[in-house]
Amino acid sequence: MGSLLAQLNRLEKAMTPKDGDMQVISALMDELAGNAPSGAYEKAIERLSLRGHSFPQSSELRALLVGDGSEKT
């Protein structure tokens, strides 16, 4: 069991910020489909923040979710 945890820790350290975006989106999709409990995507965001990443990292995803200020209303 210890070697499995060590492997997971190594994989998480090698993860890129865009990989984190994919994890959060995947967790959100699973939650919406009913394959994951409520709040799964929030837990994914928390795990990322513990490793020093923020969500979203992708500029395209940030513009989609947060907005880039260029929208005209």
N, C-alpha and C positions, 0 to 999 in steps of 0.2 A: 504494500500500500504506500509506503514511504517513497518508493521510486516513482510511482505514478504521480504523486503530488509534486515531486521534484521536476518531473517532465512537464507538468502543467505550469509550474512556476516559470520554467525556462521558456515555454511557448508564449506565455503572457508577456514576458520581458522583451521578446523578439517582435511582439505585435506592433504594427504601425498604427498611427492615428486613424487612417482610413479603414483599417481592419476593425477598429472600435466602432466606427459608424455602421459598418456592416452588422456587427453584433447587436447594436441597439435596434436597427431596422428589423433584423431577423426576430428579435425578441418581441418587438411591437407586432409584427405580422403574426407570430405564433399566438400572442395574446388575443388579437382581433379574431383569429380563426378558432379560438377556444381551445388551443393546444397547450396553452401555458396559463398559469394563474394570473389574476389581476395584479398589476404592478410589476410584472416581469421586466418590462422595458425600463422602468424606473430603477430597478435593481441593477440592470446592465449599465445604466448611466452612472450609478453610484460606484460600481466596480471600476469603471473607467477613471472616475475622478480620484479614487484611491491610488491609482497608478500614475496620476499626473496628467491624464488626458481629459479633454473636454469634448462635449458633443454639441453640435456637429463640427467636424474638422474640415470636411469637404466644402469648398466655397459654393459649389452648386447646391448642395444639400442645405447649407446655411441660408442661401438666398431663397430657397423654396420654403423652408420652415420658419425662418426668422424674418425674411424680407431683406432686400438690399437697399431700400430707400429710393429706388427708381420707379416704383409703382405710381401711376397717376390715378387719383380718385376724383 
